[in-house]
Amino acid sequence: CVGFCSRAFMPGCGEGSRAHMSTQDTPSGQTVKRRSTRVKWVDTAKGFGIVLVVFGHAMRGLVSANLMTWTPAARFVDAWIYAFHMPLFFFLSGLFLFRSAIKAWPAFVWDKLRTIAYPYFVWSLIALAIKARLGQTVNYPRDLSDIPLILYQPIEQFWFLYVLLLLAIVTGSLLKFGVNAWLILLLAALLYPGILPIPFLKWVPLDQVRLYAIFLALGTVAGRYRVVETVAEIRGGWLVVVVAPGLVVSSLAGWSDIAHHYPLQFIFAVSGTAAVVGLAVLIDKAKWDAAMQLLGRYTLEIFVAHTIISAAVRITLQELTDVTSPALYLLLCTVAGLVVPILLAVGFQRIGLPMFTLPKPATPYSATAPEQRASRPAPP
């Protein structure tokens, strides 16, 4: 479902490494078949995406700390990453939204609050507290007086959770009211900057909703029409045809200022997203996906904690060592930003401390609306 689960950043990712059938007793005593929603290639795609997120933030952090400079190569990589890595996550978030919208309204809203809003507030507060304590040591100092900003002006990378919550609630509500997924895509396309003469507003999150709604809507359409299963069945040769041009087209974002035009931004984002999806399916078919699947299952934990970890590594190296190599800084900050949050997640889970999401309801099946239980469609 669209909320984050304890092992996934992207919505719709339940327990298990792939979709499979299981049974569950209903309150009436009947046994029904339920399908796990974890899909291997989706986890792998999330793994690729989170590596790009951590690497991009680590590189920008080093530049801000004057530990490396914006060389042409660094600017190219930065532009390429930022051309599609967040559209990729919004697309993946939409894949299982149709399934999530089947839930009863209270369960649907609670799912979003416990898995998106909860980590947003918890980790925004943690980030503010740490930055306030460290003062000018960090690249972008914050003060505890910034706490009210969390309610209306997301800080740091947490804007993604804020915008995703808005889009998930609105899109899920439209689906629950019977609005066709294609119509939602049309509405999102009309809102996309440059399509209609709609001025940008002073409230940044709403402008970000306009920019990214189309990618969540694309994922919603894909999930509604079983593209998740179809993609996994595509032959390797056809996947290469998608991956290679997708990487080439998205890389054009790093070559010139044309990337600042919204229609071209959309093309670069779709191309990069398609390339990552195709690459994820390819390596799944080749059985080389273990590492990326692991990262994909812990994407939420990595996303909310990686900047804190990477900054801690960078500051420690600056203060206690004579390391000057930008490449070594970048490697260590990236690896730490990926690995340490997973260790934290495992540790918090073992002591029962909900630092990333609130626990799931004890009886998820009963949360489904009574009128939907007998006639609910098969998961896409």
C-alpha positions as CSV (number, residue, x, y, z in Angstrom):
1,C,0.0,0.0,0.0
2,V,1.1,3.6,-0.4
3,G,2.3,4.0,3.1
4,F,5.8,3.1,4.1
5,C,6.1,-0.2,5.9
6,S,8.8,-1.1,8.3
7,R,11.0,-2.5,5.6
8,A,10.3,-0.2,2.7
9,F,10.4,3.3,1.6
10,M,8.0,3.0,-1.2
11,P,4.3,2.3,-0.6
12,G,2.8,-1.0,-1.2
13,C,5.7,-3.1,0.0
14,G,4.7,-5.7,2.5
15,E,6.6,-8.6,4.0
16,G,8.3,-11.2,1.8
17,S,10.7,-10.8,-1.1
18,R,8.1,-11.3,-3.9
19,A,4.4,-11.6,-4.5
20,H,3.0,-14.8,-3.2
21,M,-0.3,-16.2,-1.9
22,S,-1.1,-16.8,1.7
23,T,-4.2,-17.5,3.8
24,Q,-5.8,-15.5,6.6
25,D,-8.8,-16.1,8.8
26,T,-11.5,-13.5,8.6
27,P,-13.6,-12.4,11.6
28,S,-16.4,-14.6,10.4
29,G,-14.2,-17.7,10.5
30,Q,-13.7,-18.0,6.8
31,T,-10.3,-18.5,5.3
32,V,-9.4,-16.3,2.4
33,K,-6.3,-16.0,0.2
34,R,-4.2,-12.9,0.5
35,R,-1.3,-11.9,-1.6
36,S,1.9,-10.4,-0.3
37,T,2.7,-7.2,-2.1
38,R,6.4,-7.3,-2.1
39,V,7.7,-7.4,-5.7
40,K,11.4,-8.1,-6.3
41,W,12.1,-5.7,-9.1
42,V,10.3,-2.9,-7.2
43,D,12.7,-3.4,-4.3
44,T,15.6,-3.5,-6.6
45,A,14.5,-0.3,-8.3
46,K,14.2,1.4,-4.9
47,G,17.7,0.2,-4.1
48,F,19.1,1.9,-7.1
49,G,17.2,5.0,-6.3
50,I,18.3,5.3,-2.7
51,V,21.9,4.8,-3.7
52,L,21.5,7.8,-6.1
53,V,19.9,9.8,-3.3
54,V,22.6,9.1,-0.7
55,F,25.4,9.7,-3.3
56,G,23.9,12.9,-4.5
57,H,23.5,14.3,-1.0
58,A,26.9,13.2,0.1
59,M,28.5,15.0,-2.9
60,R,26.6,18.2,-2.4
61,G,27.5,18.1,1.3
62,L,31.2,17.8,0.4
63,V,31.0,20.8,-1.9
64,S,29.2,22.9,0.7
65,A,31.9,21.9,3.2
66,N,34.6,23.0,0.7
67,L,36.0,19.5,0.6
68,M,35.5,19.2,-3.1
69,T,34.7,21.5,-6.0
70,W,32.2,21.5,-8.8
71,T,34.2,20.0,-11.6
72,P,32.5,19.5,-14.9
73,A,32.2,15.8,-14.2
74,A,30.7,16.4,-10.7
75,R,28.2,18.8,-12.2
76,F,27.2,16.3,-14.9
77,V,26.7,13.5,-12.4
78,D,24.7,15.8,-10.1
79,A,22.4,17.0,-12.9
80,W,21.9,13.5,-14.1
81,I,20.9,12.2,-10.7
82,Y,18.6,15.0,-9.9
83,A,16.9,14.7,-13.3
84,F,15.0,11.6,-12.3
85,H,15.8,10.1,-8.9
86,M,12.8,11.7,-7.1
87,P,10.4,11.2,-10.0
88,L,11.4,7.5,-9.8
89,F,10.4,7.3,-6.2
90,F,7.0,9.0,-6.8
91,F,6.4,6.6,-9.7
92,L,7.2,3.6,-7.5
93,S,5.0,5.1,-4.8
94,G,2.0,5.1,-7.1
95,L,2.3,1.5,-8.2
96,F,0.3,0.1,-5.3
97,L,-1.9,3.1,-4.5
98,F,-4.9,1.6,-6.2
99,R,-4.7,-1.4,-3.9
100,S,-4.3,0.8,-0.9
101,A,-7.4,2.8,-1.8
102,I,-9.5,-0.4,-1.4
103,K,-9.1,0.0,2.4
104,A,-11.9,1.6,4.5
105,W,-11.4,5.3,4.8
106,P,-10.1,5.3,8.5
107,A,-7.7,2.5,7.8
108,F,-6.5,4.3,4.6
109,V,-5.8,7.6,6.4
110,W,-4.2,5.9,9.4
111,D,-1.9,3.9,7.1
112,K,-0.6,7.2,5.6
113,L,-0.2,8.8,9.0
114,R,1.7,6.0,10.6
115,T,4.0,5.3,7.6
116,I,4.5,8.8,6.1
117,A,3.6,11.5,8.6
118,Y,5.0,9.7,11.6
119,P,8.6,9.3,10.3
120,Y,8.4,12.8,8.8
121,F,7.8,14.5,12.2
122,V,10.1,12.2,14.2
123,W,13.1,12.6,11.9
124,S,12.5,16.3,11.2
125,L,12.7,16.9,14.9
126,I,15.8,14.7,15.3
127,A,17.5,16.5,12.4
128,L,16.6,19.9,13.9
129,A,17.8,18.9,17.4
130,I,21.2,17.7,16.1
131,K,21.7,20.7,13.9
132,A,20.8,23.1,16.8
133,R,23.3,21.3,19.1
134,L,26.2,21.3,16.5
135,G,25.7,24.9,15.5
136,Q,28.0,26.2,12.8
137,T,29.7,22.8,12.5
138,V,27.1,21.7,10.0
139,N,26.7,23.0,6.4
140,Y,23.2,24.5,7.0
141,P,22.8,25.4,10.7
142,R,19.3,25.3,12.2
143,D,17.8,26.4,15.5
144,L,15.1,25.0,17.6
145,S,13.0,28.0,16.7
146,D,12.7,26.4,13.3
147,I,10.5,23.6,14.7
148,P,7.2,25.3,13.6
149,L,8.5,25.1,10.0
150,I,7.9,21.3,10.1
151,L,4.1,22.0,9.9
152,Y,4.1,24.0,6.7
153,Q,7.7,24.3,5.3
154,P,9.5,21.0,5.2
155,I,13.2,21.1,6.0
156,E,16.0,19.2,4.3
157,Q,15.1,16.1,2.3
158,F,11.9,15.6,4.3
159,W,10.0,17.6,1.8
160,F,9.5,14.3,-0.1
161,L,7.5,12.7,2.7
162,Y,5.4,15.9,3.1
163,V,4.6,16.1,-0.6
164,L,4.0,12.3,-0.8
165,L,1.5,12.5,2.0
166,L,-0.4,15.2,0.3
167,L,-0.4,13.4,-3.0
168,A,-1.3,10.0,-1.5
169,I,-4.2,11.4,0.5
170,V,-5.6,13.3,-2.5
171,T,-5.0,10.6,-5.1
172,G,-6.2,7.8,-2.9
173,S,-9.4,9.8,-2.1
174,L,-10.1,10.3,-5.8
175,L,-9.7,6.6,-6.3
176,K,-12.0,5.8,-3.4
177,F,-14.7,8.1,-5.0
178,G,-14.4,6.1,-8.2
179,V,-12.4,8.5,-10.3
180,N,-10.7,6.7,-13.1
181,A,-6.9,6.4,-12.9
182,W,-6.5,7.8,-16.4
183,L,-8.5,10.9,-15.4
184,I,-6.2,11.4,-12.4
185,L,-3.3,11.2,-14.8
186,L,-4.9,13.8,-17.0
187,L,-5.5,16.2,-14.1
188,A,-1.9,15.7,-12.9
189,A,-0.7,16.5,-16.4
190,L,-2.7,19.7,-16.6
191,L,-1.2,20.8,-13.3
192,Y,2.4,20.1,-14.5
193,P,4.3,23.4,-14.8
194,G,4.2,24.9,-18.3
195,I,1.0,23.1,-19.4
196,L,-1.5,25.7,-18.2
197,P,-0.8,29.3,-17.3
198,I,-0.9,28.6,-13.5
199,P,1.5,30.8,-11.6
200,F,3.8,29.4,-9.0
201,L,2.8,30.0,-5.4
202,K,4.7,31.1,-2.4
203,W,4.0,27.8,-0.7
204,V,6.7,25.6,-1.9
205,P,5.1,22.2,-1.1
206,L,2.2,23.0,-3.4
207,D,4.5,23.8,-6.2
208,Q,6.3,20.5,-5.6
209,V,2.9,18.8,-5.7
210,R,2.3,20.2,-9.1
211,L,5.8,19.1,-10.3
212,Y,5.6,15.5,-9.0
213,A,1.9,14.6,-9.2
214,I,2.2,13.4,-12.7
215,F,4.8,10.8,-11.7
216,L,2.7,9.4,-8.9
217,A,-0.2,9.4,-11.3
218,L,1.8,7.4,-13.9
219,G,2.6,4.9,-11.2
220,T,-1.0,4.7,-10.2
221,V,-2.1,3.9,-13.8
222,A,0.7,1.4,-14.1
223,G,-0.4,-0.3,-10.9
224,R,-4.1,-0.3,-11.9
225,Y,-3.4,-2.1,-15.1
226,R,-1.0,-4.8,-13.8
227,V,2.1,-3.3,-15.3
228,V,4.0,-4.5,-12.2
229,E,3.5,-8.1,-13.4
230,T,3.9,-7.4,-17.1
231,V,7.2,-5.7,-16.7
232,A,8.7,-8.7,-14.9
233,E,7.8,-10.9,-17.9
234,I,9.6,-8.8,-20.5
235,R,12.5,-10.5,-22.2
236,G,16.0,-9.3,-21.5
237,G,16.7,-8.1,-25.0
238,W,13.7,-5.7,-24.9
239,L,14.8,-4.5,-21.5
240,V,18.2,-3.5,-22.9
241,V,16.4,-1.6,-25.6
242,V,14.7,0.4,-22.8
243,V,17.7,0.8,-20.5
244,A,20.3,2.0,-22.9
245,P,18.2,4.8,-24.5
246,G,16.8,5.7,-21.1
247,L,20.3,6.3,-19.7
248,V,21.4,8.2,-22.8
249,V,18.4,10.5,-22.8
250,S,18.4,11.2,-19.1
251,S,22.1,12.0,-19.3
252,L,21.4,14.9,-21.6
253,A,20.2,16.7,-18.4
254,G,23.9,17.1,-17.5
255,W,25.1,18.6,-20.7
256,S,23.4,22.0,-20.9
257,D,20.9,24.4,-19.4
258,I,18.1,22.9,-21.5
259,A,17.3,20.8,-18.5
260,H,15.6,23.8,-16.8
261,H,12.7,23.7,-19.3
262,Y,9.8,21.7,-17.7
263,P,8.9,19.7,-20.8
264,L,12.5,18.5,-21.1
265,Q,12.6,17.8,-17.4
266,F,9.6,15.5,-17.8
267,I,11.3,13.7,-20.7
268,F,14.6,13.3,-18.7
269,A,12.7,12.1,-15.7
270,V,10.6,9.5,-17.6
271,S,13.7,8.3,-19.4
272,G,15.7,7.8,-16.3
273,T,12.8,6.1,-14.5
274,A,12.3,3.7,-17.3
275,A,16.0,2.9,-17.4
276,V,16.1,2.1,-13.7
277,V,13.0,0.0,-13.9
278,G,14.4,-1.9,-16.9
279,L,17.8,-2.3,-15.2
280,A,16.1,-3.6,-12.0
281,V,14.2,-6.3,-13.9
282,L,17.3,-7.2,-15.8
283,I,19.4,-7.8,-12.7
284,D,16.5,-9.6,-11.0
285,K,16.5,-12.0,-14.0
286,A,20.2,-12.5,-13.7
287,K,19.9,-13.2,-9.9
288,W,22.3,-10.3,-9.1
289,D,19.8,-8.4,-7.1
290,A,20.5,-9.3,-3.5
291,A,22.3,-6.2,-2.4
292,M,19.9,-3.8,-4.1
293,Q,16.9,-5.6,-2.8
294,L,18.3,-5.3,0.8
295,L,18.7,-1.5,0.3
296,G,15.2,-1.4,-1.3
297,R,13.6,-3.0,1.7
298,Y,15.2,-0.4,4.0
299,T,14.7,2.7,1.8
300,L,12.7,4.6,4.4
301,E,15.2,4.1,7.1
302,I,18.1,5.1,4.8
303,F,16.2,8.1,3.5
304,V,15.4,9.7,6.8
305,A,18.7,9.0,8.5
306,H,21.4,9.1,5.8
307,T,22.1,12.9,5.8
308,I,22.8,12.7,9.6
309,I,25.1,9.7,9.2
310,S,27.0,11.1,6.2
311,A,27.5,14.5,7.9
312,A,28.7,12.8,11.0
313,V,31.3,10.8,9.0
314,R,32.4,13.9,7.2
315,I,32.8,16.0,10.3
316,T,34.6,13.2,12.1
317,L,37.1,12.8,9.3
318,Q,37.7,16.5,9.2
319,E,38.3,16.8,12.9
320,L,40.2,13.6,13.7
321,T,42.1,12.7,10.5
322,D,44.2,14.1,7.8
323,V,42.1,12.8,5.0
324,T,41.9,15.2,2.1
325,S,40.8,13.0,-0.8
326,P,37.4,14.0,-2.0
327,A,36.9,10.5,-3.5
328,L,37.6,8.9,-0.2
329,Y,35.2,11.3,1.6
330,L,32.5,10.5,-1.0
331,L,33.0,6.8,-0.7
332,L,32.9,6.7,3.1
333,C,30.0,9.1,3.4
334,T,28.0,7.2,0.9
335,V,28.6,3.7,2.3
336,A,28.0,4.9,5.9
337,G,24.8,6.7,4.7
338,L,23.5,3.4,3.3
339,V,24.7,0.9,5.9
340,V,24.4,2.6,9.3
341,P,20.6,3.3,8.9
342,I,20.0,-0.4,8.3
343,L,21.9,-1.3,11.4
344,L,19.9,1.4,13.4
345,A,16.6,0.0,12.0
346,V,17.5,-3.6,13.1
347,G,18.6,-2.4,16.5
348,F,15.5,-0.3,17.1
349,Q,13.3,-3.1,15.9
350,R,14.9,-5.6,18.4
351,I,14.2,-3.3,21.3
352,G,10.7,-2.4,20.1
353,L,11.3,1.3,19.6
354,P,9.2,2.6,16.7
355,M,11.6,5.1,15.2
356,F,10.6,4.8,11.6
357,T,7.0,3.8,11.5
358,L,4.2,3.0,13.9
359,P,3.2,-0.7,14.1
360,K,0.6,-2.1,11.8
361,P,-2.9,-2.7,13.1
362,A,-3.3,-6.1,14.7
363,T,-6.1,-7.2,12.3
364,P,-5.4,-5.5,8.9
365,Y,-8.1,-7.5,7.2
366,S,-10.9,-6.2,9.4
367,A,-9.8,-2.7,8.5
368,T,-11.3,-3.3,5.0
369,A,-14.7,-1.8,4.5
370,P,-17.4,-4.5,5.1
371,E,-19.0,-3.9,1.7
372,Q,-15.6,-4.4,0.0
373,R,-14.6,-7.7,1.7
374,A,-16.7,-10.0,-0.5
375,S,-16.2,-8.1,-3.7
376,R,-12.7,-6.7,-3.5
377,P,-10.8,-7.0,-6.8
378,A,-7.7,-9.1,-7.0
379,P,-4.6,-7.1,-6.3
380,P,-3.1,-5.6,-9.5
